[in-house]
Amino acid sequence: MSGKYIVVFKDHVPQSEIDKYANEVNSNGGAVGQRYNTVLKGFSATIPESYLLQLQSFQGDIIDYIEPDSIVTTQ
């Protein structure tokens, strides 16, 4: 099963490495949506559970956090 997530990388990670992981998401059956490179560095994507586990293993090293993509509202 795939889920929608936002993957945020640490500030020191070069764009070329972020692009590599985005391409790997696509190669592993996922689909990258938006790419972020101003306020934060990363991308949103539909990520298969099997590849999500691999990405989660990089948290703390090159990935700052991975969180479910959802709609946020204000009142």
Predicted model as a PDB file, atoms N, CA, C, CB and O in Angstrom, pLDDT in the B-factor column:
MODEL        1                                                                  
ATOM      1  N   MET A   1       0.831  -1.183   0.000  1.00 49.00           N  
ATOM      2  CA  MET A   1       0.000   0.000   0.000  1.00 49.00           C  
ATOM      3  C   MET A   1       0.878   1.250   0.000  1.00 49.00           C  
ATOM      4  CB  MET A   1      -0.947  -0.004   1.211  1.00 49.00           C  
ATOM      5  O   MET A   1       1.888   1.304   0.701  1.00 49.00           O  
ATOM      6  N   SER A   2       0.496   2.239  -0.777  1.00 63.00           N  
ATOM      7  CA  SER A   2       1.237   3.497  -0.858  1.00 63.00           C  
ATOM      8  C   SER A   2       0.500   4.568  -0.077  1.00 63.00           C  
ATOM      9  CB  SER A   2       1.433   3.935  -2.330  1.00 63.00           C  
ATOM     10  O   SER A   2      -0.723   4.537   0.065  1.00 63.00           O  
ATOM     11  N   GLY A   3       1.281   5.522   0.429  1.00 91.00           N  
ATOM     12  CA  GLY A   3       0.706   6.661   1.118  1.00 91.00           C  
ATOM     13  C   GLY A   3       1.356   7.940   0.625  1.00 91.00           C  
ATOM     14  O   GLY A   3       2.424   7.914   0.012  1.00 91.00           O  
ATOM     15  N   LYS A   4       0.703   9.054   0.898  1.00 96.00           N  
ATOM     16  CA  LYS A   4       1.235  10.353   0.498  1.00 96.00           C  
ATOM     17  C   LYS A   4       2.002  10.947   1.671  1.00 96.00           C  
ATOM     18  CB  LYS A   4       0.095  11.312   0.032  1.00 96.00           C  
ATOM     19  O   LYS A   4       1.508  10.998   2.798  1.00 96.00           O  
ATOM     20  N   TYR A   5       3.220  11.395   1.383  1.00 97.00           N  
ATOM     21  CA  TYR A   5       4.109  11.907   2.421  1.00 97.00           C  
ATOM     22  C   TYR A   5       4.834  13.153   1.939  1.00 97.00           C  
ATOM     23  CB  TYR A   5       5.120  10.836   2.841  1.00 97.00           C  
ATOM     24  O   TYR A   5       4.931  13.421   0.742  1.00 97.00           O  
ATOM     25  N   ILE A   6       5.344  13.911   2.915  1.00 96.00           N  
ATOM     26  CA  ILE A   6       6.271  14.998   2.646  1.00 96.00           C  
ATOM     27  C   ILE A   6       7.603  14.585   3.253  1.00 96.00           C  
ATOM     28  CB  ILE A   6       5.757  16.376   3.232  1.00 96.00           C  
ATOM     29  O   ILE A   6       7.682  14.253   4.436  1.00 96.00           O  
ATOM     30  N   VAL A   7       8.647  14.608   2.436  1.00 97.00           N  
ATOM     31  CA  VAL A   7       9.989  14.219   2.861  1.00 97.00           C  
ATOM     32  C   VAL A   7      10.831  15.486   2.908  1.00 97.00           C  
ATOM     33  CB  VAL A   7      10.621  13.139   1.896  1.00 97.00           C  
ATOM     34  O   VAL A   7      10.998  16.165   1.894  1.00 97.00           O  
ATOM     35  N   VAL A   8      11.366  15.805   4.099  1.00 97.00           N  
ATOM     36  CA  VAL A   8      12.152  17.022   4.274  1.00 97.00           C  
ATOM     37  C   VAL A   8      13.584  16.643   4.650  1.00 97.00           C  
ATOM     38  CB  VAL A   8      11.519  17.944   5.361  1.00 97.00           C  
ATOM     39  O   VAL A   8      13.821  15.902   5.604  1.00 97.00           O  
ATOM     40  N   PHE A   9      14.522  17.168   3.878  1.00 97.00           N  
ATOM     41  CA  PHE A   9      15.937  16.886   4.084  1.00 97.00           C  
ATOM     42  C   PHE A   9      16.586  17.953   4.949  1.00 97.00           C  
ATOM     43  CB  PHE A   9      16.661  16.785   2.746  1.00 97.00           C  
ATOM     44  O   PHE A   9      16.072  19.065   5.073  1.00 97.00           O  
ATOM     45  N   LYS A  10      17.699  17.613   5.537  1.00 96.00           N  
ATOM     46  CA  LYS A  10      18.462  18.574   6.342  1.00 96.00           C  
ATOM     47  C   LYS A  10      19.070  19.633   5.423  1.00 96.00           C  
ATOM     48  CB  LYS A  10      19.579  17.853   7.167  1.00 96.00           C  
ATOM     49  O   LYS A  10      19.280  19.395   4.233  1.00 96.00           O  
ATOM     50  N   ASP A  11      19.346  20.793   5.991  1.00 94.00           N  
ATOM     51  CA  ASP A  11      19.836  21.931   5.203  1.00 94.00           C  
ATOM     52  C   ASP A  11      21.142  21.656   4.472  1.00 94.00           C  
ATOM     53  CB  ASP A  11      20.019  23.117   6.095  1.00 94.00           C  
ATOM     54  O   ASP A  11      21.370  22.224   3.405  1.00 94.00           O  
ATOM     55  N   HIS A  12      22.007  20.803   5.013  1.00 95.00           N  
ATOM     56  CA  HIS A  12      23.321  20.566   4.403  1.00 95.00           C  
ATOM     57  C   HIS A  12      23.290  19.616   3.199  1.00 95.00           C  
ATOM     58  CB  HIS A  12      24.256  20.012   5.439  1.00 95.00           C  
ATOM     59  O   HIS A  12      24.302  19.458   2.516  1.00 95.00           O  
ATOM     60  N   VAL A  13      22.155  18.990   2.936  1.00 96.00           N  
ATOM     61  CA  VAL A  13      22.065  17.999   1.853  1.00 96.00           C  
ATOM     62  C   VAL A  13      21.978  18.727   0.507  1.00 96.00           C  
ATOM     63  CB  VAL A  13      20.824  17.058   2.055  1.00 96.00           C  
ATOM     64  O   VAL A  13      21.102  19.572   0.320  1.00 96.00           O  
ATOM     65  N   PRO A  14      22.875  18.408  -0.430  1.00 96.00           N  
ATOM     66  CA  PRO A  14      22.850  19.079  -1.734  1.00 96.00           C  
ATOM     67  C   PRO A  14      21.628  18.670  -2.564  1.00 96.00           C  
ATOM     68  CB  PRO A  14      24.132  18.765  -2.510  1.00 96.00           C  
ATOM     69  O   PRO A  14      21.093  17.573  -2.401  1.00 96.00           O  
ATOM     70  N   GLN A  15      21.203  19.558  -3.442  1.00 95.00           N  
ATOM     71  CA  GLN A  15      20.029  19.306  -4.289  1.00 95.00           C  
ATOM     72  C   GLN A  15      20.208  18.043  -5.127  1.00 95.00           C  
ATOM     73  CB  GLN A  15      19.765  20.508  -5.207  1.00 95.00           C  
ATOM     74  O   GLN A  15      19.237  17.331  -5.386  1.00 95.00           O  
ATOM     75  N   SER A  16      21.429  17.759  -5.551  1.00 96.00           N  
ATOM     76  CA  SER A  16      21.672  16.565  -6.368  1.00 96.00           C  
ATOM     77  C   SER A  16      21.322  15.287  -5.600  1.00 96.00           C  
ATOM     78  CB  SER A  16      23.143  16.519  -6.824  1.00 96.00           C  
ATOM     79  O   SER A  16      20.844  14.320  -6.194  1.00 96.00           O  
ATOM     80  N   GLU A  17      21.553  15.278  -4.300  1.00 96.00           N  
ATOM     81  CA  GLU A  17      21.219  14.097  -3.500  1.00 96.00           C  
ATOM     82  C   GLU A  17      19.701  13.993  -3.294  1.00 96.00           C  
ATOM     83  CB  GLU A  17      21.943  14.150  -2.134  1.00 96.00           C  
ATOM     84  O   GLU A  17      19.146  12.894  -3.306  1.00 96.00           O  
ATOM     85  N   ILE A  18      19.044  15.124  -3.106  1.00 96.00           N  
ATOM     86  CA  ILE A  18      17.583  15.123  -2.987  1.00 96.00           C  
ATOM     87  C   ILE A  18      16.964  14.610  -4.282  1.00 96.00           C  
ATOM     88  CB  ILE A  18      17.051  16.544  -2.657  1.00 96.00           C  
ATOM     89  O   ILE A  18      16.023  13.817  -4.252  1.00 96.00           O  
ATOM     90  N   ASP A  19      17.493  15.061  -5.421  1.00 97.00           N  
ATOM     91  CA  ASP A  19      17.014  14.595  -6.723  1.00 97.00           C  
ATOM     92  C   ASP A  19      17.197  13.089  -6.868  1.00 97.00           C  
ATOM     93  CB  ASP A  19      17.747  15.322  -7.854  1.00 97.00           C  
ATOM     94  O   ASP A  19      16.345  12.409  -7.441  1.00 97.00           O  
ATOM     95  N   LYS A  20      18.301  12.570  -6.351  1.00 96.00           N  
ATOM     96  CA  LYS A  20      18.563  11.129  -6.416  1.00 96.00           C  
ATOM     97  C   LYS A  20      17.468  10.356  -5.688  1.00 96.00           C  
ATOM     98  CB  LYS A  20      19.945  10.798  -5.809  1.00 96.00           C  
ATOM     99  O   LYS A  20      16.960   9.362  -6.207  1.00 96.00           O  
ATOM    100  N   TYR A  21      17.101  10.808  -4.481  1.00 96.00           N  
ATOM    101  CA  TYR A  21      16.064  10.116  -3.723  1.00 96.00           C  
ATOM    102  C   TYR A  21      14.690  10.280  -4.364  1.00 96.00           C  
ATOM    103  CB  TYR A  21      16.031  10.629  -2.292  1.00 96.00           C  
ATOM    104  O   TYR A  21      13.879   9.354  -4.330  1.00 96.00           O  
ATOM    105  N   ALA A  22      14.422  11.434  -4.942  1.00 97.00           N  
ATOM    106  CA  ALA A  22      13.160  11.628  -5.658  1.00 97.00           C  
ATOM    107  C   ALA A  22      13.069  10.662  -6.836  1.00 97.00           C  
ATOM    108  CB  ALA A  22      13.029  13.088  -6.149  1.00 97.00           C  
ATOM    109  O   ALA A  22      12.014  10.073  -7.073  1.00 97.00           O  
ATOM    110  N   ASN A  23      14.161  10.495  -7.572  1.00 97.00           N  
ATOM    111  CA  ASN A  23      14.185   9.560  -8.693  1.00 97.00           C  
ATOM    112  C   ASN A  23      14.006   8.123  -8.214  1.00 97.00           C  
ATOM    113  CB  ASN A  23      15.495   9.697  -9.472  1.00 97.00           C  
ATOM    114  O   ASN A  23      13.369   7.315  -8.890  1.00 97.00           O  
ATOM    115  N   GLU A  24      14.568   7.803  -7.049  1.00 96.00           N  
ATOM    116  CA  GLU A  24      14.420   6.451  -6.502  1.00 96.00           C  
ATOM    117  C   GLU A  24      12.978   6.180  -6.079  1.00 96.00           C  
ATOM    118  CB  GLU A  24      15.362   6.253  -5.309  1.00 96.00           C  
ATOM    119  O   GLU A  24      12.498   5.053  -6.209  1.00 96.00           O  
ATOM    120  N   VAL A  25      12.285   7.199  -5.573  1.00 96.00           N  
ATOM    121  CA  VAL A  25      10.861   7.038  -5.256  1.00 96.00           C  
ATOM    122  C   VAL A  25      10.126   6.634  -6.524  1.00 96.00           C  
ATOM    123  CB  VAL A  25      10.254   8.353  -4.656  1.00 96.00           C  
ATOM    124  O   VAL A  25       9.350   5.678  -6.515  1.00 96.00           O  
ATOM    125  N   ASN A  26      10.367   7.360  -7.626  1.00 96.00           N  
ATOM    126  CA  ASN A  26       9.725   7.041  -8.897  1.00 96.00           C  
ATOM    127  C   ASN A  26      10.098   5.648  -9.385  1.00 96.00           C  
ATOM    128  CB  ASN A  26      10.100   8.072  -9.946  1.00 96.00           C  
ATOM    129  O   ASN A  26       9.242   4.919  -9.887  1.00 96.00           O  
ATOM    130  N   SER A  27      11.358   5.271  -9.244  1.00 96.00           N  
ATOM    131  CA  SER A  27      11.838   3.961  -9.710  1.00 96.00           C  
ATOM    132  C   SER A  27      11.270   2.803  -8.903  1.00 96.00           C  
ATOM    133  CB  SER A  27      13.349   3.914  -9.654  1.00 96.00           C  
ATOM    134  O   SER A  27      11.220   1.668  -9.379  1.00 96.00           O  
ATOM    135  N   ASN A  28      10.836   3.098  -7.664  1.00 95.00           N  
ATOM    136  CA  ASN A  28      10.315   2.051  -6.789  1.00 95.00           C  
ATOM    137  C   ASN A  28       8.793   2.043  -6.742  1.00 95.00           C  
ATOM    138  CB  ASN A  28      10.867   2.222  -5.391  1.00 95.00           C  
ATOM    139  O   ASN A  28       8.200   1.533  -5.791  1.00 95.00           O  
ATOM    140  N   GLY A  29       8.160   2.605  -7.766  1.00 94.00           N  
ATOM    141  CA  GLY A  29       6.710   2.526  -7.877  1.00 94.00           C  
ATOM    142  C   GLY A  29       5.950   3.690  -7.275  1.00 94.00           C  
ATOM    143  O   GLY A  29       4.720   3.666  -7.231  1.00 94.00           O  
ATOM    144  N   GLY A  30       6.661   4.715  -6.808  1.00 96.00           N  
ATOM    145  CA  GLY A  30       6.007   5.893  -6.247  1.00 96.00           C  
ATOM    146  C   GLY A  30       5.871   6.983  -7.287  1.00 96.00           C  
ATOM    147  O   GLY A  30       6.181   6.786  -8.462  1.00 96.00           O  
ATOM    148  N   ALA A  31       5.402   8.138  -6.838  1.00 97.00           N  
ATOM    149  CA  ALA A  31       5.246   9.283  -7.737  1.00 97.00           C  
ATOM    150  C   ALA A  31       5.529  10.563  -6.956  1.00 97.00           C  
ATOM    151  CB  ALA A  31       3.814   9.319  -8.364  1.00 97.00           C  
ATOM    152  O   ALA A  31       4.833  10.885  -5.993  1.00 97.00           O  
ATOM    153  N   VAL A  32       6.553  11.282  -7.383  1.00 97.00           N  
ATOM    154  CA  VAL A  32       6.898  12.546  -6.747  1.00 97.00           C  
ATOM    155  C   VAL A  32       5.958  13.623  -7.262  1.00 97.00           C  
ATOM    156  CB  VAL A  32       8.381  12.927  -7.016  1.00 97.00           C  
ATOM    157  O   VAL A  32       5.709  13.722  -8.464  1.00 97.00           O  
ATOM    158  N   GLY A  33       5.438  14.427  -6.344  1.00 96.00           N  
ATOM    159  CA  GLY A  33       4.551  15.530  -6.708  1.00 96.00           C  
ATOM    160  C   GLY A  33       5.325  16.830  -6.713  1.00 96.00           C  
ATOM    161  O   GLY A  33       6.089  17.105  -7.638  1.00 96.00           O  
ATOM    162  N   GLN A  34       5.129  17.623  -5.686  1.00 96.00           N  
ATOM    163  CA  GLN A  34       5.807  18.905  -5.567  1.00 96.00           C  
ATOM    164  C   GLN A  34       7.232  18.724  -5.074  1.00 96.00           C  
ATOM    165  CB  GLN A  34       5.040  19.826  -4.631  1.00 96.00           C  
ATOM    166  O   GLN A  34       7.534  17.804  -4.314  1.00 96.00           O  
ATOM    167  N   ARG A  35       8.102  19.620  -5.522  1.00 96.00           N  
ATOM    168  CA  ARG A  35       9.470  19.678  -4.994  1.00 96.00           C  
ATOM    169  C   ARG A  35       9.621  21.005  -4.274  1.00 96.00           C  
ATOM    170  CB  ARG A  35      10.550  19.521  -6.135  1.00 96.00           C  
ATOM    171  O   ARG A  35       9.147  22.040  -4.743  1.00 96.00           O  
ATOM    172  N   TYR A  36      10.286  20.963  -3.131  1.00 95.00           N  
ATOM    173  CA  TYR A  36      10.450  22.152  -2.308  1.00 95.00           C  
ATOM    174  C   TYR A  36      11.935  22.489  -2.205  1.00 95.00           C  
ATOM    175  CB  TYR A  36       9.830  21.943  -0.901  1.00 95.00           C  
ATOM    176  O   TYR A  36      12.761  21.613  -1.947  1.00 95.00           O  
ATOM    177  N   ASN A  37      12.269  23.765  -2.409  1.00 92.00           N  
ATOM    178  CA  ASN A  37      13.678  24.145  -2.307  1.00 92.00           C  
ATOM    179  C   ASN A  37      13.886  25.575  -1.819  1.00 92.00           C  
ATOM    180  CB  ASN A  37      14.344  23.975  -3.642  1.00 92.00           C  
ATOM    181  O   ASN A  37      14.993  26.104  -1.920  1.00 92.00           O  
ATOM    182  N   THR A  38      12.837  26.208  -1.292  1.00 89.00           N  
ATOM    183  CA  THR A  38      13.024  27.559  -0.768  1.00 89.00           C  
ATOM    184  C   THR A  38      12.962  27.561   0.759  1.00 89.00           C  
ATOM    185  CB  THR A  38      11.961  28.511  -1.345  1.00 89.00           C  
ATOM    186  O   THR A  38      13.991  27.723   1.414  1.00 89.00           O  
ATOM    187  N   VAL A  39      11.798  27.386   1.322  1.00 90.00           N  
ATOM    188  CA  VAL A  39      11.655  27.398   2.779  1.00 90.00           C  
ATOM    189  C   VAL A  39      12.201  26.103   3.387  1.00 90.00           C  
ATOM    190  CB  VAL A  39      10.174  27.589   3.174  1.00 90.00           C  
ATOM    191  O   VAL A  39      12.809  26.117   4.457  1.00 90.00           O  
ATOM    192  N   LEU A  40      11.980  25.005   2.701  1.00 94.00           N  
ATOM    193  CA  LEU A  40      12.526  23.716   3.128  1.00 94.00           C  
ATOM    194  C   LEU A  40      13.003  22.962   1.907  1.00 94.00           C  
ATOM    195  CB  LEU A  40      11.474  22.885   3.914  1.00 94.00           C  
ATOM    196  O   LEU A  40      12.662  23.307   0.775  1.00 94.00           O  
ATOM    197  N   LYS A  41      13.800  21.922   2.145  1.00 97.00           N  
ATOM    198  CA  LYS A  41      14.374  21.134   1.056  1.00 97.00           C  
ATOM    199  C   LYS A  41      13.740  19.756   1.064  1.00 97.00           C  
ATOM    200  CB  LYS A  41      15.921  21.032   1.185  1.00 97.00           C  
ATOM    201  O   LYS A  41      13.866  19.019   2.043  1.00 97.00           O  
ATOM    202  N   GLY A  42      13.061  19.400  -0.016  1.00 97.00           N  
ATOM    203  CA  GLY A  42      12.460  18.084  -0.067  1.00 97.00           C  
ATOM    204  C   GLY A  42      11.426  17.966  -1.160  1.00 97.00           C  
ATOM    205  O   GLY A  42      11.479  18.669  -2.169  1.00 97.00           O  
ATOM    206  N   PHE A  43      10.465  17.051  -0.942  1.00 97.00           N  
ATOM    207  CA  PHE A  43       9.427  16.815  -1.933  1.00 97.00           C  
ATOM    208  C   PHE A  43       8.235  16.128  -1.289  1.00 97.00           C  
ATOM    209  CB  PHE A  43       9.968  15.974  -3.095  1.00 97.00           C  
ATOM    210  O   PHE A  43       8.335  15.552  -0.206  1.00 97.00           O  
ATOM    211  N   SER A  44       7.100  16.204  -1.983  1.00 97.00           N  
ATOM    212  CA  SER A  44       5.933  15.416  -1.601  1.00 97.00           C  
ATOM    213  C   SER A  44       5.850  14.263  -2.589  1.00 97.00           C  
ATOM    214  CB  SER A  44       4.605  16.282  -1.596  1.00 97.00           C  
ATOM    215  O   SER A  44       6.249  14.388  -3.746  1.00 97.00           O  
ATOM    216  N   ALA A  45       5.332  13.155  -2.119  1.00 97.00           N  
ATOM    217  CA  ALA A  45       5.273  11.987  -3.003  1.00 97.00           C  
ATOM    218  C   ALA A  45       4.313  10.937  -2.470  1.00 97.00           C  
ATOM    219  CB  ALA A  45       6.662  11.378  -3.174  1.00 97.00           C  
ATOM    220  O   ALA A  45       4.032  10.862  -1.274  1.00 97.00           O  
ATOM    221  N   THR A  46       3.825  10.137  -3.393  1.00 96.00           N  
ATOM    222  CA  THR A  46       3.153   8.898  -3.032  1.00 96.00           C  
ATOM    223  C   THR A  46       4.261   7.861  -2.989  1.00 96.00           C  
ATOM    224  CB  THR A  46       1.984   8.506  -4.057  1.00 96.00           C  
ATOM    225  O   THR A  46       4.932   7.619  -3.992  1.00 96.00           O  
ATOM    226  N   ILE A  47       4.456   7.243  -1.818  1.00 96.00           N  
ATOM    227  CA  ILE A  47       5.601   6.358  -1.616  1.00 96.00           C  
ATOM    228  C   ILE A  47       5.119   4.976  -1.204  1.00 96.00           C  
ATOM    229  CB  ILE A  47       6.562   6.934  -0.552  1.00 96.00           C  
ATOM    230  O   ILE A  47       4.378   4.845  -0.231  1.00 96.00           O  
ATOM    231  N   PRO A  48       5.534   3.934  -1.939  1.00 94.00           N  
ATOM    232  CA  PRO A  48       5.185   2.568  -1.532  1.00 94.00           C  
ATOM    233  C   PRO A  48       5.764   2.252  -0.155  1.00 94.00           C  
ATOM    234  CB  PRO A  48       5.695   1.546  -2.570  1.00 94.00           C  
ATOM    235  O   PRO A  48       6.859   2.701   0.186  1.00 94.00           O  
ATOM    236  N   GLU A  49       5.027   1.482   0.623  1.00 92.00           N  
ATOM    237  CA  GLU A  49       5.452   1.182   1.987  1.00 92.00           C  
ATOM    238  C   GLU A  49       6.849   0.571   2.045  1.00 92.00           C  
ATOM    239  CB  GLU A  49       4.463   0.245   2.637  1.00 92.00           C  
ATOM    240  O   GLU A  49       7.621   0.873   2.955  1.00 92.00           O  
ATOM    241  N   SER A  50       7.175  -0.281   1.085  1.00 90.00           N  
ATOM    242  CA  SER A  50       8.493  -0.921   1.089  1.00 90.00           C  
ATOM    243  C   SER A  50       9.621   0.092   0.942  1.00 90.00           C  
ATOM    244  CB  SER A  50       8.579  -1.948  -0.026  1.00 90.00           C  
ATOM    245  O   SER A  50      10.666  -0.056   1.574  1.00 90.00           O  
ATOM    246  N   TYR A  51       9.425   1.115   0.118  1.00 93.00           N  
ATOM    247  CA  TYR A  51      10.466   2.128  -0.040  1.00 93.00           C  
ATOM    248  C   TYR A  51      10.425   3.143   1.094  1.00 93.00           C  
ATOM    249  CB  TYR A  51      10.316   2.838  -1.384  1.00 93.00           C  
ATOM    250  O   TYR A  51      11.457   3.712   1.450  1.00 93.00           O  
ATOM    251  N   LEU A  52       9.255   3.376   1.661  1.00 94.00           N  
ATOM    252  CA  LEU A  52       9.143   4.290   2.797  1.00 94.00           C  
ATOM    253  C   LEU A  52      10.023   3.808   3.946  1.00 94.00           C  
ATOM    254  CB  LEU A  52       7.672   4.413   3.257  1.00 94.00           C  
ATOM    255  O   LEU A  52      10.684   4.614   4.601  1.00 94.00           O  
ATOM    256  N   LEU A  53      10.033   2.519   4.191  1.00 93.00           N  
ATOM    257  CA  LEU A  53      10.868   1.968   5.262  1.00 93.00           C  
ATOM    258  C   LEU A  53      12.340   2.273   5.015  1.00 93.00           C  
ATOM    259  CB  LEU A  53      10.657   0.451   5.383  1.00 93.00           C  
ATOM    260  O   LEU A  53      13.081   2.569   5.952  1.00 93.00           O  
ATOM    261  N   GLN A  54      12.760   2.202   3.764  1.00 93.00           N  
ATOM    262  CA  GLN A  54      14.151   2.510   3.426  1.00 93.00           C  
ATOM    263  C   GLN A  54      14.445   3.992   3.661  1.00 93.00           C  
ATOM    264  CB  GLN A  54      14.449   2.133   1.959  1.00 93.00           C  
ATOM    265  O   GLN A  54      15.484   4.339   4.222  1.00 93.00           O  
ATOM    266  N   LEU A  55      13.533   4.861   3.234  1.00 93.00           N  
ATOM    267  CA  LEU A  55      13.731   6.297   3.458  1.00 93.00           C  
ATOM    268  C   LEU A  55      13.782   6.623   4.947  1.00 93.00           C  
ATOM    269  CB  LEU A  55      12.612   7.101   2.785  1.00 93.00           C  
ATOM    270  O   LEU A  55      14.590   7.443   5.382  1.00 93.00           O  
ATOM    271  N   GLN A  56      12.924   5.983   5.717  1.00 94.00           N  
ATOM    272  CA  GLN A  56      12.889   6.248   7.160  1.00 94.00           C  
ATOM    273  C   GLN A  56      14.218   5.894   7.830  1.00 94.00           C  
ATOM    274  CB  GLN A  56      11.749   5.460   7.815  1.00 94.00           C  
ATOM    275  O   GLN A  56      14.554   6.465   8.867  1.00 94.00           O  
ATOM    276  N   SER A  57      14.967   4.971   7.257  1.00 93.00           N  
ATOM    277  CA  SER A  57      16.253   4.595   7.839  1.00 93.00           C  
ATOM    278  C   SER A  57      17.279   5.729   7.731  1.00 93.00           C  
ATOM    279  CB  SER A  57      16.790   3.340   7.154  1.00 93.00           C  
ATOM    280  O   SER A  57      18.301   5.700   8.416  1.00 93.00           O  
ATOM    281  N   PHE A  58      17.018   6.725   6.879  1.00 93.00           N  
ATOM    282  CA  PHE A  58      17.929   7.859   6.714  1.00 93.00           C  
ATOM    283  C   PHE A  58      17.558   9.042   7.618  1.00 93.00           C  
ATOM    284  CB  PHE A  58      17.935   8.307   5.259  1.00 93.00           C  
ATOM    285  O   PHE A  58      18.261  10.053   7.625  1.00 93.00           O  
ATOM    286  N   GLN A  59      16.466   8.928   8.378  1.00 92.00           N  
ATOM    287  CA  GLN A  59      16.074  10.021   9.271  1.00 92.00           C  
ATOM    288  C   GLN A  59      17.150  10.242  10.320  1.00 92.00           C  
ATOM    289  CB  GLN A  59      14.717   9.723   9.947  1.00 92.00           C  
ATOM    290  O   GLN A  59      17.689   9.297  10.897  1.00 92.00           O  
ATOM    291  N   GLY A  60      17.447  11.506  10.551  1.00 92.00           N  
ATOM    292  CA  GLY A  60      18.486  11.864  11.513  1.00 92.00           C  
ATOM    293  C   GLY A  60      19.823  12.088  10.851  1.00 92.00           C  
ATOM    294  O   GLY A  60      20.649  12.839  11.369  1.00 92.00           O  
ATOM    295  N   ASP A  61      20.057  11.453   9.715  1.00 91.00           N  
ATOM    296  CA  ASP A  61      21.317  11.598   8.993  1.00 91.00           C  
ATOM    297  C   ASP A  61      21.169  12.662   7.906  1.00 91.00           C  
ATOM    298  CB  ASP A  61      21.758  10.244   8.377  1.00 91.00           C  
ATOM    299  O   ASP A  61      21.722  13.756   8.016  1.00 91.00           O  
ATOM    300  N   ILE A  62      20.418  12.330   6.860  1.00 95.00           N  
ATOM    301  CA  ILE A  62      20.213  13.297   5.775  1.00 95.00           C  
ATOM    302  C   ILE A  62      18.767  13.776   5.702  1.00 95.00           C  
ATOM    303  CB  ILE A  62      20.618  12.682   4.441  1.00 95.00           C  
ATOM    304  O   ILE A  62      18.491  14.858   5.183  1.00 95.00           O  
ATOM    305  N   ILE A  63      17.848  12.968   6.221  1.00 96.00           N  
ATOM    306  CA  ILE A  63      16.442  13.348   6.209  1.00 96.00           C  
ATOM    307  C   ILE A  63      16.070  13.893   7.583  1.00 96.00           C  
ATOM    308  CB  ILE A  63      15.537  12.139   5.824  1.00 96.00           C  
ATOM    309  O   ILE A  63      16.298  13.249   8.607  1.00 96.00           O  
ATOM    310  N   ASP A  64      15.497  15.085   7.584  1.00 97.00           N  
ATOM    311  CA  ASP A  64      15.079  15.711   8.835  1.00 97.00           C  
ATOM    312  C   ASP A  64      13.807  15.034   9.350  1.00 97.00           C  
ATOM    313  CB  ASP A  64      14.848  17.235   8.639  1.00 97.00           C  
ATOM    314  O   ASP A  64      13.745  14.621  10.508  1.00 97.00           O  
ATOM    315  N   TYR A  65      12.784  14.921   8.476  1.00 96.00           N  
ATOM    316  CA  TYR A  65      11.562  14.219   8.878  1.00 96.00           C  
ATOM    317  C   TYR A  65      10.745  13.817   7.657  1.00 96.00           C  
ATOM    318  CB  TYR A  65      10.715  15.098   9.815  1.00 96.00           C  
ATOM    319  O   TYR A  65      10.897  14.361   6.564  1.00 96.00           O  
ATOM    320  N   ILE A  66       9.871  12.839   7.892  1.00 96.00           N  
ATOM    321  CA  ILE A  66       8.906  12.366   6.899  1.00 96.00           C  
ATOM    322  C   ILE A  66       7.565  12.386   7.600  1.00 96.00           C  
ATOM    323  CB  ILE A  66       9.263  10.916   6.338  1.00 96.00           C  
ATOM    324  O   ILE A  66       7.406  11.803   8.672  1.00 96.00           O  
ATOM    325  N   GLU A  67       6.600  13.060   6.992  1.00 95.00           N  
ATOM    326  CA  GLU A  67       5.281  13.104   7.632  1.00 95.00           C  
ATOM    327  C   GLU A  67       4.186  12.881   6.582  1.00 95.00           C  
ATOM    328  CB  GLU A  67       5.068  14.465   8.364  1.00 95.00           C  
ATOM    329  O   GLU A  67       4.368  13.190   5.404  1.00 95.00           O  
ATOM    330  N   PRO A  68       3.061  12.344   7.025  1.00 94.00           N  
ATOM    331  CA  PRO A  68       1.948  12.160   6.086  1.00 94.00           C  
ATOM    332  C   PRO A  68       1.517  13.506   5.505  1.00 94.00           C  
ATOM    333  CB  PRO A  68       0.749  11.469   6.788  1.00 94.00           C  
ATOM    334  O   PRO A  68       1.449  14.505   6.221  1.00 94.00           O  
ATOM    335  N   ASP A  69       1.230  13.525   4.225  1.00 91.00           N  
ATOM    336  CA  ASP A  69       0.746  14.730   3.554  1.00 91.00           C  
ATOM    337  C   ASP A  69      -0.754  14.822   3.794  1.00 91.00           C  
ATOM    338  CB  ASP A  69       1.077  14.709   2.016  1.00 91.00           C  
ATOM    339  O   ASP A  69      -1.497  13.884   3.506  1.00 91.00           O  
ATOM    340  N   SER A  70      -1.189  15.945   4.318  1.00 84.00           N  
ATOM    341  CA  SER A  70      -2.612  16.104   4.599  1.00 84.00           C  
ATOM    342  C   SER A  70      -3.015  17.557   4.388  1.00 84.00           C  
ATOM    343  CB  SER A  70      -2.946  15.650   6.041  1.00 84.00           C  
ATOM    344  O   SER A  70      -2.167  18.432   4.209  1.00 84.00           O  
ATOM    345  N   ILE A  71      -4.292  17.793   4.411  1.00 81.00           N  
ATOM    346  CA  ILE A  71      -4.822  19.138   4.247  1.00 81.00           C  
ATOM    347  C   ILE A  71      -4.820  19.821   5.612  1.00 81.00           C  
ATOM    348  CB  ILE A  71      -6.261  19.111   3.627  1.00 81.00           C  
ATOM    349  O   ILE A  71      -5.276  19.262   6.609  1.00 81.00           O  
ATOM    350  N   VAL A  72      -4.299  21.029   5.628  1.00 77.00           N  
ATOM    351  CA  VAL A  72      -4.258  21.827   6.858  1.00 77.00           C  
ATOM    352  C   VAL A  72      -5.185  23.014   6.664  1.00 77.00           C  
ATOM    353  CB  VAL A  72      -2.793  22.298   7.202  1.00 77.00           C  
ATOM    354  O   VAL A  72      -5.132  23.694   5.639  1.00 77.00           O  
ATOM    355  N   THR A  73      -6.030  23.258   7.648  1.00 82.00           N  
ATOM    356  CA  THR A  73      -6.949  24.391   7.554  1.00 82.00           C  
ATOM    357  C   THR A  73      -6.763  25.322   8.747  1.00 82.00           C  
ATOM    358  CB  THR A  73      -8.410  23.902   7.477  1.00 82.00           C  
ATOM    359  O   THR A  73      -6.259  24.916   9.795  1.00 82.00           O  
ATOM    360  N   THR A  74      -7.174  26.567   8.572  1.00 85.00           N  
ATOM    361  CA  THR A  74      -7.163  27.524   9.659  1.00 85.00           C  
ATOM    362  C   THR A  74      -8.583  28.040   9.859  1.00 85.00           C  
ATOM    363  CB  THR A  74      -6.174  28.689   9.374  1.00 85.00           C  
ATOM    364  O   THR A  74      -9.414  27.984   8.953  1.00 85.00           O  
ATOM    365  N   GLN A  75      -8.838  28.529  11.031  1.00 78.00           N  
ATOM    366  CA  GLN A  75     -10.189  29.041  11.298  1.00 78.00           C  
ATOM    367  C   GLN A  75     -10.238  30.539  11.260  1.00 78.00           C  
ATOM    368  CB  GLN A  75     -10.686  28.560  12.636  1.00 78.00           C  
ATOM    369  O   GLN A  75     -11.300  31.127  11.465  1.00 78.00           O  
TER     370      GLN A  75                                                      
ENDMDL                                                                          
END                                                                             
